[in-house]
Amino acid sequence: MAEKEFLLDLDIGVRLRCWHKTEGGQVTAFTVQMELLFEDQWKPVVRFDTAHGFAHRDLYRRCGGAIKTPLGMDFRTARTFAQDDILANWRRYRDLFLRG
């Protein structure tokens, strides 16, 4: 079993956090999360993960709570989709979060 984790700065106060676990070359779990430095704390804005046994996206609200959307993909495909989605849309996610 292997685990990898990394952070990537997207802008000042915006970062991408990625973690995944593989076993036998297969992705068995992952988290891909965009975080925003907001009120002196790193806050999740959007997170793709497998925390409940299925690949899904949590879109966080500034006032609290999140909207969960199943992805309907295998874990490897979902992890790649998540990274690509955040890299392409992080400005939109940031703006949605800041608007509340």
Secondary structure, 3 states (H helix, E strand, C coil): CEEEEEEEEEECCEEEEEEEEEECCEEEEEEEEEEEEECCEEEEEEEEECCCCCCEEEEECCCCCEEEEECCCCHHHHHHHHHHHHHHHHHHHHHHHHHC
